[in-house]
Each structure stands twice: as C-alpha cells, then as structure tokens.
C-alpha cells in the first residue's frame, strides 16, 4: 500500500497514461496500479525520502536537548534515524507530494499529452508546449488526473481513538497524522471552546436575572456591562490564542515557516535572476496582481449585492419589514394576517421556513456559483506561494458569507433599531445551525460514502462476472470514493459564531452557552468526517490559522462599535441609566430628531412630564418615548466616549501583552547563540587550516592538532 493516490480519467488513454506515469516513477518510487479502476498508489523510497527531508523538519538529535533540522549528511547524529517511525505520517505525505511535484514533462509526456488534447478538442497543437512543466499539475489541468491526494494509513485509527467523545481533541496526534494546517484548526477549536466558559457563565447569570426581574434584552440596564465585558474578553481571547498558536508553531518547527515556503507549481512569471540568491526564478510584477485585485473586489461586491437582496426577501417573508423602501409586497404578503408564514398563526416549524429558504439560497449562491468564481479569480491573481493564495481565496469567500450572515442582524439592529428582533433572528440562526451541522457535516457524508461504495461494488461485479472473481473494493478504491476535505467551511461557521457572540452580545447573552453545546457537536462531526467520510487532506505546513486570526481581530474591533450602538440606539438600555434625558408621553409627538422605533415600553418611571415642544419623539408600542430636546449631544457624546474607551482598552491590551511567550523568545536567542558558536568554530578551524597550509614546515600531525 502506498502513501499517495493517483486516479486517472477513464477513457481511451487511461492505460497509456498509467504506463507512462509508472515508468516515470520507476526510479525513486514504489508503484502499484489498478488498471481496471484507473488507480495508482505510490510510495517514496526511504533514501529519496531522507533526501527530500534535508533541512526541512526538526528531529531529535543524539545527546542534545533541542531538536535540530534534519541534515542528510549528518544522519547518524539523529536518534532512531533508521526506524520506520523516524518520519511521521504527515511528513511522509508532505515529502512525497514535494517529490511528485518536481517531476517534469519529458519528450514522451509531450507526445502523450498532445494526443490527449487531440482526443478532447479534435485539433493538433504544438506537442512540445508542455515540456518541462510539472507533470502532475499539467495532467490535473487537462482533467486527465482526477485525484492527487495522500492515502489514509493504519495510523488513522489511533488519531481520535478514545477521544471521539471527549470535550477536546488530541492536537499533537492530529498534527502527527494530518499535518500542521489541520491540527491548527482543532487546536483553535479547543481553545475557543474553553474560553467560552467565562461568557457562558456570566451570560447565563444575566439571562436568569432578566427572567427573575421580568426584563428583556431591550430594557435590561445591566446588559451593557455584559456586552462591553464581552468585547474585552474577545480581545484577551485573540491575544491568548496567538500566544498558544506560536507555542504550537515553535514546537512543530513552523515558527519561521514563511522564510522557506515553496513556490506554487501553478505560479507563472517571466524568468529573471533573483536579487537575493542570484539564481534564475519566475517573476510576476505586483502592479499586475493589484489590477486583478480590483477586478476581484468588484466581483465580490456584486455577489454581496445579490446576497443583500436575498436577505431583504427573507426579512419580508418573516414579517420584519412593514414599510419603507425595503418593503416588498410580493414577499410580505406571506407573513401578513392570513398568510402562510404569519408568526401569530403558523406553527414553529413553519415559521422557520423563510430562514430555511434563505439558508438554502445562500448555500447555492456560495457553493455552486461564488465558490467557482472566487477560485478562478484567485488562480488568475497568480500568487507565488500557497499562503497568500489561500488567504486571498478565504477573504473573498468569507466576505460573501459574513455579509450574508451579518447583514440581516445589522439591518434589524441599526435600521429597524430593534434589539428584540435581533434576538429573534439570532435564535433562528442558532436553531437552524444545529440541524444543519448534524445533517450536512455528519449524516450526509457518511450516507454518501456508503452509497458510493455499494455502487462501486456493483460496477466491479459487472466487470468481473466474466472471470468469476469476487468484487472487492480496495482501500485505495474506498478512499477514491470519498469527498475531499475543505477546511474553509469549518473555520467559517466558527468565526461567524464568534461574531454573533461578540458583536451582538447584549441581544442574546446566552449565545456563548449555546455555542459551547454546538461546538461539542462540531468537534465530534469534524472528527467523524476526517476519520470515516472524507479523503485524507494534503499535509500542509502552517504557522497558525492564517488570515482567520486577522478576521477575528477585525470582528473584535467591530464589536466595540456595534455593542455601543445597540446600547444607545437599538434598545432602551441607555434610557435606564440616564432617565433624565428621556420622557414618555402618548400625547406628545414633537418634530425633533427621531431616534429609533421600538416595540415595547420600558415601564420605568421617567420623571416629570415635558411641555409641548420640549422633546423629540419616537414611537414605543402606542406610546411615545422621547429624547428631551437638547440632549441629542449628550447621547452622541456618551456613545462616542464609550466606544473610544473600549478601543483604548483593547489597544492597551494588544500593546502590553506580548503574542510570543517569553520562553519562546529565550529559546530563539539560545538557538541563535548556539548557531553563532558553531559558525565561529567553523571559521576558526578554517583559519587554522589556511595558516598551516601556508607554512610548509608544519607536519600533518601538527595540522590535525591545530584543527582540533
């Protein structure tokens, strides 16, 4: 059984392609082919594996405390270097992929590729235009190679063994098998879930207090304390995770990854001499990529506009919009009295139908349309290395998903100005999310792989019925039937969940508690997916969670603004703290500044009644709650001051708490000192050799003594 799986397109040239690739891999690889299924498994020879690993991974050296980079010329200095366990499963998968990517198209490959292009297009082109290009990248681009992926091994069963139903995941085991990129996700999920305990406990306390005193998220005077505290908590969480991430990266040897990242095989550029190394390398000017960024941004804006219109239709179906420019009668009629989605008459499940329609529409827009467009645009941008390529793709897709996930909440909070409607929408989101995670992330993938396996056996039975052989799907065949793992969706739902918790903290104080329960479901579904339902993902070296760290921080800063605005504009919370700025009078509707429209009165004694013309009014459930005339500046000043106070506190925390732990900084300085000492010894030895070389009277014995 090999470490890597190749699956070739079924067709006339399948056997020729398998024979050609097997011949190219004959030197340096063990190759096994299943000609009836088009599958080829390969394993890199041990000598080639060590050669590929040279100066890439840190390994335990004999008589040394700290691991050091594996040096093939000093291989005997490393512990257990001749054992099968010396290289971890993730390292074998990564090194095998690197070796395969270095194989280029030769003369015979050009002729075979030209023949394949002729079959597909019916025309004959230049048979040499693909010469010296990466072989397997070229085959994938021409759709001749359907799969190029690591194979699961027997070590898979030990990764989540006995941990499947624990409230955390074994990060080190995950890293050893799947690699750093996958491990960082599970490490972040563990860390996030653990940190949710504090806002969960405090949020539950505030929620129980609301029930006890008969308050709501609209008029609870203490919720601002909780929401502003959540902003500080979110800042501390991002700092804490960055510190933990750096600890894992240093332990796994990826802390300085950016300096050694490989060039993407897909990168294209004009060959020129490197200003750093002096070697010839492909070059692509930044200004051209900048122009392409503008095109990508325009496409993202167009898709977000489409998502906005879908959201407005959904809000009309739910009856949230009763008038104005966003009131669309063609949809609103379904939530009107007598309508099928009227909240006063329809069942709970039926009332969720508009949300379900919204979610399905966005899934189609994202998974079918925007995902394809975003992938094509990112490839067109021609990034040199994998990290900026992935970050650009993630940013495009996240902006669309985040816009859809948050726009309805922003609309209800800052256009409708209703904290109660925000709470109702959040409850709908969380209810639908629980069902979606269970069905789409666990049940559907498992059912799909079982169905595909059954169909594959039937197909093999038909083929082998002539010879009387029993149809058995190999382990490689089972892997080929599975879907590929995409980490984006896992990160997306967690980062959006973080946004719900932080940016709308006062609208749903128990969101953190509900999120802990959902995260436990997420942990188990993700483990099940990786173990049972999906192919093994490529082993990718990573220093952290990439651009997701920046997106978390951006949402944290946004939370400072959104929670202050909910406090002052979207609820009665400010009114409970400074009642002298407000009044309620059903008879008075002066023509001052209208602040907001709310659905319930606070029920609090507002003090003396204003005279006519003394206040600026806004409606509250049939009465009028007013901001006293001349107090508008006070409100704006308070909101401005609170928002800036939160920002200053956040910046102080970010500035004062280092993201790299002290022990890592010490270890880096010690490693640098040891490297400088080694370099100094080498220079001293070379000087002694040169000195003795120019002294012909020195004997060979004296030479050795001085060198030593």
C-alpha atoms as one frame of an Amber mdcrd trajectory, in Angstrom:
protein
   0.000   0.000   0.000   1.390   3.392  -0.973   1.353   6.766   0.712  -0.137
   8.721  -2.201  -3.102   8.085  -4.512  -3.448   8.990  -8.184  -6.651   8.389
 -10.139  -6.654   8.812 -13.899  -9.620   9.760 -16.034 -11.444   6.819 -17.564
 -11.023   6.791 -21.330  -9.019   5.610 -24.282  -5.680   6.864 -22.959  -6.046
   5.671 -19.383  -3.800   2.621 -19.772  -1.178   4.616 -21.692  -1.156   7.312
 -19.000  -0.800   4.738 -16.214   2.047   3.017 -18.072   3.811   6.327 -18.730
   3.500   7.550 -15.134   4.603   4.173 -13.773   7.683   4.343 -15.980   8.482
   7.914 -14.820   8.094   6.903 -11.175  10.083   3.697 -11.556  13.166   5.401
 -10.146  12.638   6.541  -6.572   9.080   5.256  -6.001   7.253   2.007  -5.371
   4.252   1.959  -7.723   1.106  -0.194  -7.653  -1.536   0.178 -10.393  -5.154
  -0.984 -10.607  -5.803  -0.791 -14.326  -9.486  -1.664 -14.064 -10.150   1.321
 -11.760  -7.503   3.776 -13.001  -5.908   3.966  -9.551  -2.171   4.213  -8.894
  -0.619   4.220  -5.416   2.948   5.397  -4.920   5.440   5.347  -2.062   8.692
   7.289  -1.988  11.806   5.200  -1.357  13.433   5.727   2.020  16.649   7.175
   0.546  14.657   9.652  -1.544  12.501  10.476   1.488  15.561  11.425   3.514
  16.979  13.445   0.637  13.702  15.359   0.303  13.593  15.942   4.082  17.026
  17.593   4.142  16.837  20.823   6.239  13.015  20.759   6.327  11.996  19.058
   9.603  13.447  19.257  13.106  14.339  15.893  14.608  15.660  14.690  17.938
  19.467  14.574  17.852  21.611  12.296  19.988  22.892  13.849  23.214  21.089
  17.134  22.521  18.079  18.550  24.324  16.523  20.584  21.498  15.591  19.101
  18.107  17.575  20.341  15.131  16.996  20.414  11.400  17.497  17.049   9.766
  20.783  17.039   7.827  21.192  14.075   5.499  24.981  14.439   5.655  24.833
  14.044   9.448  22.007  11.493   9.536  23.781   9.270  12.050  23.628  12.087
  14.608  19.847  11.658  14.915  18.035   9.206  17.158  16.160   6.285  15.561
  17.061   7.504  12.087  16.813   4.008  10.596  13.385   3.197  12.015  10.095
   3.439  10.139   8.757   5.816  12.814  11.535   8.390  12.287   9.326  10.255
   9.814   5.766  10.948  10.950   2.806  10.104   8.659   2.234  13.797   7.928
   5.902  14.232   6.988   5.844  11.261   4.632   2.739  12.612   2.881   4.211
  16.110   2.579   7.615  14.939   1.342   6.052  12.538  -1.172   3.951  15.358
  -2.607   7.017  17.605  -2.875   8.906  14.863  -4.733   6.000  14.243  -7.113
   5.676  17.969  -7.863   9.317  18.052  -9.012   8.730  15.545 -11.819   8.546
  17.396 -15.134   7.013  16.525 -18.505   9.581  14.937 -20.852   9.540  14.260
 -24.591   7.355  11.154 -24.305   5.000  13.015 -21.992   4.629  15.849 -24.511
   3.532  13.420 -27.197   1.068  11.692 -24.888  -0.387  14.996 -23.687  -0.695
  16.222 -27.279  -2.574  13.028 -28.135  -4.907  13.577 -25.170  -5.563  17.181
 -26.199  -6.346  15.994 -29.731  -8.907  13.499 -28.374 -10.562  16.201 -26.284
 -10.542  19.113 -28.739 -10.176  17.376 -32.092  -7.239  19.601 -33.073  -3.484
  19.028 -33.019  -1.351  21.648 -31.311   2.349  22.024 -30.576   3.378  18.762
 -28.877   6.245  20.486 -27.037   4.407  23.420 -25.401   4.068  21.490 -22.116
   7.703  20.389 -21.955   9.453  20.921 -18.595   6.199  21.805 -16.844   5.227
  19.934 -13.625   3.826  16.613 -14.825   1.002  16.054 -12.357  -0.092  19.702
 -12.370  -0.333  19.519 -16.165  -2.361  16.300 -16.010  -4.754  17.878 -13.481
  -5.171  20.997 -15.596  -6.104  18.845 -18.589  -8.538  16.789 -16.431  -6.524
  13.639 -17.172  -5.750  13.195 -13.460  -8.840  13.230 -11.245  -7.212  12.629
  -7.860  -3.811  13.623  -6.478  -4.061  13.086  -2.729  -2.434  11.333   0.249
  -3.811   7.943   1.227  -5.133   7.049   4.644  -2.906   4.648   6.556  -3.373
   2.317   9.503  -2.261   5.143  11.820  -5.592   6.874  11.163  -7.345   4.736
  13.751  -5.066   5.994  16.537  -5.691   9.697  15.968  -9.112  10.104  17.552
  -9.148   6.744  19.367 -10.710   7.153  22.843 -11.009  10.891  22.207 -14.040
  10.880  19.919 -16.492  11.842  22.658 -14.163  13.926  24.796 -14.764  17.718
  25.038 -11.398  18.325  23.349  -9.219  16.837  20.637  -5.671  15.366  20.780
  -3.919  18.125  18.856  -0.485  16.500  18.800  -1.854  13.233  17.399  -3.794
  15.138  14.759  -0.681  17.019  13.742   1.433  13.849  13.528  -1.033  12.279
  11.098  -2.754  15.115   9.220  -0.160  17.879   9.410   0.004  21.354  10.887
  -2.789  23.019   8.882  -5.463  20.584  10.067  -4.044  20.455  13.601  -4.184
  24.228  13.992  -7.914  24.191  13.312  -8.569  21.638  16.051  -6.205  23.462
  18.419  -8.125  26.687  17.790 -11.478  24.936  18.277 -10.283  23.507  21.600
  -9.019  26.909  22.733 -12.153  28.755  21.623 -14.492  26.310  23.372 -12.513
  26.503  26.603 -12.552  30.310  26.549 -16.333  30.346  26.022 -16.815  29.153
  29.601 -16.463  32.650  31.113 -19.022  34.482  28.899 -21.287  31.416  29.159
 -21.421  31.547  32.957 -21.815  35.327  33.138 -24.293  35.368  30.243 -26.406
  32.706  31.938 -26.429  34.820  35.104 -27.648  37.880  33.215 -30.252  35.782
  31.407 -31.637  34.327  34.648 -31.685  37.833  36.115 -33.779  39.052  33.197
 -36.293  36.283  33.778 -36.415  36.924  37.521 -36.997  40.672  37.197 -39.256
  40.445  34.134 -36.874  42.358  31.874 -35.913  41.877  28.237 -32.823  42.500
  26.150 -34.447  45.812  25.237 -34.690  47.339  28.706 -32.214  45.435  30.913
 -29.983  48.131  32.452 -27.198  45.653  33.267 -26.720  44.074  29.842 -24.343
  46.852  28.678 -21.931  45.751  31.419 -22.031  42.232  29.977 -21.722  43.310
  26.331 -18.799  45.657  26.994 -17.154  42.911  29.048 -17.520  40.524  26.119
 -15.560  42.969  23.945 -12.662  42.897  26.431 -12.984  39.107  26.687 -12.778
  38.792  22.888  -9.607  40.905  22.841  -7.981  38.747  25.515  -9.061  35.614
  23.646  -7.402  36.690  20.380  -4.193  37.502  22.261  -4.297  34.224  24.180
  -4.840  32.220  21.002  -1.985  33.977  19.218   0.322  33.061  22.096  -0.883
  29.454  22.059  -0.566  29.329  18.274   3.045  30.495  18.474   3.745  27.800
  21.071   2.441  25.083  18.742   4.306  26.568  15.756   7.601  26.655  17.640
   7.106  23.093  18.870   6.311  21.869  15.342   9.152  23.767  13.682   6.961
  26.112  11.611   7.565  29.329  13.567   9.852  30.632  10.785   7.889  28.925
   8.004   7.458  32.000   5.760  11.158  32.142   5.001  11.204  28.633   3.471
   7.783  28.360   1.822   7.884  26.622  -1.551   6.796  28.267  -4.798   3.380
  27.055  -6.042   3.608  24.809  -9.115   0.819  26.901 -10.690   2.798  30.160
 -10.396   3.746  31.685 -13.740   6.139  34.524 -14.464   8.963  35.860 -16.585
  12.314  34.262 -15.777  14.843  36.647 -14.290  17.837  36.494 -11.972  16.975
  36.695  -8.274  18.336  39.755  -6.482  18.767  37.624  -3.348  20.153  34.273
  -4.492  21.399  35.150  -7.971  19.602  32.119  -9.434  17.056  32.299 -12.249
  13.463  32.357 -10.990   9.979  33.307 -12.312   8.885  36.877 -11.585   5.427
  38.457 -11.670   5.048  42.233 -11.029   2.908  43.312  -8.085   1.126  46.042
 -10.068  -0.438  43.455 -12.366  -1.721  41.498  -9.405  -3.033  44.765  -7.945
  -5.164  45.340 -11.047  -6.554  41.837 -10.697  -7.361  42.553  -7.036  -9.606
  45.404  -8.211 -11.497  43.047 -10.534 -11.857  40.524  -7.701 -13.172  43.226
  -5.368 -15.763  44.293  -7.936 -16.951  40.691  -8.348 -17.208  40.320  -4.559
 -19.316  43.479  -4.283 -21.684  42.239  -6.994 -22.189  38.909  -5.203 -22.731
  40.680  -1.865 -25.400  42.819  -3.546 -27.169  39.650  -4.670 -26.960  38.287
  -1.106 -28.408  41.555   0.222 -31.481  41.228  -1.991 -31.944  37.609  -0.860
 -31.794  38.817   2.750 -34.404  41.542   2.143 -36.724  38.961   0.586 -36.207
  36.693   3.616 -36.981  39.500   6.087 -40.162  40.314   4.151 -41.193  36.659
   4.320 -40.659  36.741   8.097 -42.720  39.913   8.503 -39.880  42.022   9.903
 -40.343  44.799   7.331 -43.651  46.645   7.482 -42.961  49.624   5.248 -40.350
  51.767   3.547 -38.114  51.238   0.556 -37.298  47.639   1.549 -40.941  46.591
   1.884 -41.635  44.169  -0.965 -45.365  43.241  -1.057 -44.778  40.218  -3.282
 -42.955  38.551  -0.355 -44.512  40.384   2.608 -47.994  39.049   1.780 -46.955
  35.609   3.054 -46.319  36.970   6.575 -49.386  39.227   6.668 -52.516  38.195
   8.670 -53.859  35.072   6.996 -50.540  34.398   5.263 -48.819  31.041   5.443
 -45.840  32.452   7.398 -47.778  34.767   9.704 -45.968  34.438  13.092 -49.226
  34.641  15.061 -50.906  31.687  13.343 -48.232  29.416  11.828 -46.510  26.585
  13.685 -42.942  26.884  14.966 -41.539  24.730  12.170 -43.465  26.623   9.501
 -42.223  29.941  10.866 -38.679  28.667  10.320 -39.397  28.056   6.621 -38.288
  31.562   5.477 -34.989  31.077   7.322 -34.572  27.657   5.690 -35.279  29.154
   2.261 -32.727  31.884   2.984 -30.058  29.383   4.068 -30.621  27.123   1.047
 -30.458  30.102  -1.328 -27.168  31.277   0.146 -25.701  27.766   0.070 -26.477
  27.583  -3.650 -25.029  31.039  -4.265 -21.881  30.219  -2.308 -21.184  26.562
  -3.047 -22.309  26.460  -6.675 -21.672  29.962  -8.022 -19.408  32.127  -5.893
 -17.041  29.334  -4.872 -16.277  28.596  -8.530 -15.867  32.277  -9.400 -13.688
  33.017  -6.340 -11.425  30.023  -7.049 -10.966  31.108 -10.676 -10.248  34.726
  -9.686  -7.700  33.674  -7.062  -5.901  31.426  -9.529  -5.915  34.298 -12.040
  -4.212  36.548  -9.466  -1.161  34.251  -9.800   0.199  34.153  -6.249   3.765
  32.964  -5.843   3.331  30.887  -2.671   0.488  28.966  -1.103  -0.159  31.229
   1.907  -1.182  34.409   0.009  -3.147  32.278  -2.469  -5.158  30.652   0.324
  -5.606  33.947   2.184  -6.941  35.665  -0.926  -9.423  32.858  -1.589 -10.538
  32.766   2.051 -11.051  36.529   2.121 -13.270  36.504  -0.970 -15.446  33.684
   0.287 -15.575  34.967   3.866 -16.671  38.459   2.817 -19.607  36.970   0.954
 -20.569  34.579   3.762 -20.060  37.161   6.513 -22.059  39.745   4.601 -24.928
  37.298   4.338 -24.578  36.103   7.921 -24.487  39.550   9.492 -26.421  41.827
   7.140 -29.856  40.859   8.438 -28.702  41.436  12.023 -27.202  44.807  11.107
 -30.398  45.734   9.314 -32.593  44.859  12.303 -30.228  46.479  14.809 -29.332
  49.701  13.029 -32.138  50.293  10.512 -35.136  48.805  12.268 -33.369  49.702
  15.565 -34.812  46.709  17.419 -32.715  44.619  19.804 -35.697  42.283  20.259
 -35.801  41.464  16.544 -32.050  40.854  16.607 -32.548  38.362  19.434 -35.316
  36.581  17.489 -33.125  36.372  14.396 -30.189  35.006  16.407 -32.416  32.315
  17.912 -33.471  31.324  14.382 -29.834  31.209  13.242 -28.758  29.014  16.148
 -31.754  26.673  15.758 -31.118  26.159  12.063 -27.371  25.851  12.586 -27.711
  22.902  14.973 -29.784  20.944  12.467 -27.552  21.914   9.546 -24.351  20.816
  11.291 -25.738  17.426  12.265 -27.224  16.691   8.839 -24.720  18.196   6.394
 -21.475  17.526   8.258 -22.057  14.018   9.577 -25.122  12.175   8.288 -24.941
  13.150   4.614 -21.168  12.470   4.160 -21.431   9.047   5.838 -24.537   8.092
   3.840 -22.869   9.291   0.627 -19.729   7.211   1.094 -21.776   4.087   1.896
 -23.868   4.589  -1.242 -20.798   5.162  -3.424 -19.108   2.078  -2.016 -22.170
  -0.049  -2.813 -22.359   1.310  -6.375 -18.635   0.678  -6.869 -19.024  -2.960
  -5.834 -21.899  -3.389  -8.278 -19.788  -1.929 -11.072 -16.898  -4.250 -10.255
 -19.276  -7.223 -10.151 -20.349  -6.487 -13.709 -16.748  -6.244 -14.884 -15.536
  -9.373 -13.058 -18.584 -11.556 -13.626 -16.910 -12.956 -16.735 -13.870 -14.232
 -14.837 -15.870 -15.280 -11.787 -13.752 -13.145  -9.425 -15.310 -11.631  -6.338
 -15.676  -7.849  -6.414 -13.666  -6.297  -3.591 -13.100  -2.553  -3.336  -9.501
  -1.914  -2.253  -8.550   0.566   0.460  -7.332   2.905  -2.268 -10.646   2.432
  -4.058 -12.562   3.309  -0.894 -10.502   6.490  -0.492 -11.157   7.415  -4.108
 -14.921   7.244  -3.490 -14.764   9.796  -0.665 -15.126  13.558  -0.970 -12.185
  15.859  -0.338 -11.766  17.777   2.909 -12.286  21.540   2.765 -11.319  23.420
   5.906 -12.954  26.702   4.900 -16.466  25.715   5.969 -15.280  24.528   9.388
 -13.464  27.782  10.074 -16.275  29.863   8.613 -19.019  28.670  10.928 -16.781
  29.055  13.984 -15.660  32.583  13.054 -19.247  33.635  12.275 -20.272  32.168
  15.632 -17.562  34.284  17.261 -19.068  37.316  15.531 -22.583  36.546  16.794
 -21.265  36.212  20.348 -19.212  39.408  20.330 -20.933  41.888  18.015 -24.459
  41.227  19.334 -23.636  40.259  22.921 -26.466  42.173  24.601 -29.094  40.842
  22.169 -28.527  37.204  23.200 -26.467  36.842  26.410 -26.733  33.031  26.398
 -25.209  32.770  22.901 -21.880  31.645  24.406 -23.549  28.846  26.370 -25.415
  27.618  23.291 -22.184  27.862  21.302 -20.372  25.556  23.730 -23.017  22.891
  23.137 -22.816  23.403  19.377 -19.013  23.296  19.485 -19.154  19.867  21.109
 -21.312  18.738  18.173 -18.819  20.375  15.817 -15.888  18.571  17.439 -17.479
  15.175  17.026 -18.754  15.806  13.499 -15.342  17.076  12.350 -13.591  14.037
  13.837 -16.115  11.717  12.209 -15.735  13.429   8.851 -11.962  13.132   8.839
 -11.931   9.559  10.094 -14.810   7.995   8.156 -16.365  10.169   5.473 -13.592
  12.140   3.753 -10.302  11.570   1.969  -7.131  12.340   3.808  -6.304  16.021
   3.228  -2.869  17.066   1.942  -0.301  17.622   4.673   0.337  21.373   4.636
   2.867  23.105   6.857   1.418  26.150   8.620   2.445  28.635  11.274  -1.091
  29.305  12.514  -4.648  29.792  11.320  -3.588  32.359   8.737  -5.941  35.169
   7.768  -8.612  33.849  10.131  -6.631  35.412  13.007  -6.946  38.849  11.378
 -10.659  38.322  10.700 -11.230  37.511  14.383  -9.466  40.707  15.402 -11.449
  42.811  12.913 -14.701  41.428  14.331 -13.494  42.213  17.857 -12.939  45.865
  16.959 -16.313  45.945  15.187 -17.916  44.579  18.371 -16.852  47.699  20.279
 -18.939  49.820  17.903 -21.948  47.516  17.490 -22.477  46.940  21.217 -22.274
  50.665  21.965 -24.806  51.423  19.223 -27.184  48.720  20.467 -26.879  50.235
  23.941 -27.715  53.739  22.734 -29.848  53.422  19.613 -31.362  49.958  19.242
 -32.699  49.436  22.773 -33.884  51.173  25.950 -30.674  50.295  27.789 -29.272
  53.823  27.829 -32.645  55.113  28.991 -32.359  53.013  32.161 -29.036  54.639
  33.048 -29.919  58.282  32.317 -33.735  58.564  32.531 -33.500  62.354  32.895
 -32.534  62.532  29.213 -35.748  60.782  28.173 -39.513  61.012  28.713 -42.618
  59.080  27.649 -45.835  60.832  26.704 -48.540  59.397  24.471 -49.832  62.860
  23.632 -46.587  64.492  22.670 -45.048  63.925  19.233 -42.839  66.932  18.607
 -40.924  67.271  15.391 -37.458  66.919  16.844 -34.908  64.249  15.867 -36.433
  60.763  15.656 -34.037  58.388  17.336 -35.485  54.890  16.896 -38.617  52.770
  16.610 -39.099  50.201  19.372 -41.765  47.645  20.077 -42.271  47.767  23.846
 -42.224  50.449  26.501 -39.723  50.192  29.298 -42.271  50.529  32.077 -39.898
  52.722  34.082 -40.933  55.938  35.806 -39.464  58.615  33.571 -39.796  61.561
  35.911 -41.619  64.790  35.240 -43.536  65.234  32.009 -42.144  67.635  29.411
 -44.096  70.506  27.998 -45.181  70.527  24.374 -42.247  71.205  22.063 -39.720
  70.230  24.703 -38.824  66.791  23.372 -38.012  64.929  20.181 -40.158  61.815
  19.842 -40.103  58.225  18.751 -42.849  55.599  18.938 -42.958  52.871  21.550
 -45.855  50.424  21.258 -48.561  53.081  21.042 -46.909  55.492  23.483 -44.133
  57.893  22.614 -40.748  57.642  24.312 -38.905  60.891  23.786 -35.387  62.192
  23.933 -35.588  65.561  25.625 -34.762  68.475  23.401 -31.132  69.496  23.710
 -29.996  66.064  24.931 -29.001  64.761  21.480 -25.439  65.943  22.030 -25.302
  64.150  25.379 -26.324  60.875  23.744 -23.792  61.191  20.947 -21.062  62.203
  23.383 -21.769  59.197  25.599 -21.747  56.789  22.659 -18.580  58.342  21.251
 -16.883  58.227  24.643 -17.846  54.622  25.419 -16.740  53.396  22.008 -13.370
  55.159  22.288 -12.900  53.953  25.857 -13.356  50.365  24.692 -10.958  50.887
  21.776  -8.294  52.373  24.063  -8.645  49.435  26.471  -8.350  46.961  23.593
  -5.286  48.686  22.141  -3.626  48.761  25.556  -4.138  45.005  25.938  -2.837
  44.320  22.433   0.196  46.521  23.046   1.075  45.383  26.582   0.593  41.603
  26.263   3.244  40.019  24.007   1.955  37.494  21.478   5.181  35.476  21.642
   5.652  33.838  25.082   8.855  34.620  26.951  10.147  31.049  26.861   9.977
  31.066  23.053  11.930  34.324  22.853  14.536  32.811  25.193  14.719  29.608
  23.150  15.190  31.603  19.933  18.027  33.612  21.478  19.647  30.414  22.788
  19.347  28.738  19.387  20.850  31.798  17.703  23.711  31.795  20.220  24.424
  28.106  19.596  24.371  28.605  15.828  26.760  31.554  16.148  29.062  29.421
  18.302  29.062  26.637  15.713  29.762  29.137  12.956  32.612  30.692  14.956
  34.191  27.259  15.492  33.980  26.524  11.780  35.568  29.875  10.873  38.329
  29.369  13.437  39.065  25.899  12.084  39.191  27.201   8.523  41.614  29.982
   9.532  43.887  27.416  11.166  43.816  25.272   8.031  44.744  28.243   5.860
  47.533  29.256   8.258  49.070  25.772   8.276  48.639  25.459   4.507  50.927
  28.450   4.031  53.511  27.033   6.489  55.264  24.150   4.693  57.253  23.275
   7.826  54.128  22.092   9.629  53.663  18.358   9.667  50.414  16.603   9.007
  50.274  15.755  12.701  50.635  19.385  13.609  47.920  20.251  11.150  45.487
  17.894  12.813  46.386  19.168  16.259  45.737  22.784  15.289  42.489  21.984
  13.554  41.271  20.130  16.620
